[in-house]
Amino acid sequence: MFFNFYEGRDRPHNMDMVRDRFLSKTGVNDILGCLVSWDSVPVGYVQTYPIPNDELLLYGYSDSLRVYGMDQFLGEPDMWSKGIGTLLVTVVAKWLFQEYKADRVVMDPRVDNLRAIHVYEKCGFKKVKLLPKRELHEGKYHDCWLMEMRLENHG
């Protein structure tokens, strides 16, 4: 199952860990987490949340902006390259602009995650800032891109 690799091979998740970490906390601290299903089969996960003020400053945003973050993955490789990720990112970003009146929607993929970056750029996200050593994964810190979609550029 896809959750075996979410936080790396050195921290595999079983179903109880997934429920505790991602599903039981839905709505806590304004994080909205959802399983992604395709033809009634769970294939991934998406979460959205308002970016806290300390991260707004790190990213270079004014605290007067409504900036929402989103994280997602499709964990079933046979679901890749079918447009599902593009559809997911597009629909969720549009929803954040419409329902939460977001000024920006941001993500921070690892710089070596070229597949995801390609999808995000196809959806209209732009790389705006390199975030050195942003993510700890399998015992090593990795650089990430801050990517954004702006309300005024959202189609």
ZIJOPE-V359266 format. One record per pair of residues at least 24 apart in sequence whose ideal C-beta (glycine too) atoms are under 6 Angstrom apart, sorted by the first residue. I is the first residue (numbers start at 1). J is the second residue. D is the distance in whole Angstrom. If there is no record, write none. Layout:
# ZIJOPE-V359266
i-><I | I>
j-><J | J>
d-><D | D>
This chain:
# ZIJOPE-V359266
i-><2 | 2 | 8 | 8 | 10 | 38 | 43 | 43 | 43 | 44 | 44 | 44 | 45 | 46 | 46 | 47 | 59 | 65 | 66 | 66 | 66 | 67 | 68 | 68 | 68 | 69 | 70 | 85 | 86 | 86 | 89 | 90 | 93 | 97 | 97 | 103 | 104 | 104 | 105 | 106 | 107 | 108 | 108 | 108 | 109 | 110 | 110 | 110 | 111 | 111 | 120 | 124 | 125>
j-><75 | 76 | 137 | 138 | 138 | 84 | 74 | 76 | 79 | 73 | 74 | 75 | 73 | 72 | 92 | 71 | 146 | 103 | 101 | 102 | 103 | 104 | 96 | 102 | 105 | 106 | 107 | 119 | 119 | 122 | 123 | 123 | 149 | 151 | 154 | 151 | 148 | 150 | 149 | 148 | 147 | 134 | 144 | 146 | 145 | 135 | 142 | 144 | 143 | 145 | 147 | 149 | 149>
d-><2 | 6 | 5 | 4 | 5 | 6 | 6 | 5 | 5 | 5 | 4 | 5 | 6 | 4 | 6 | 5 | 6 | 4 | 6 | 5 | 5 | 5 | 5 | 5 | 5 | 5 | 6 | 5 | 6 | 6 | 5 | 5 | 5 | 6 | 5 | 5 | 5 | 6 | 5 | 5 | 5 | 6 | 4 | 6 | 6 | 6 | 5 | 5 | 5 | 6 | 5 | 5 | 5>
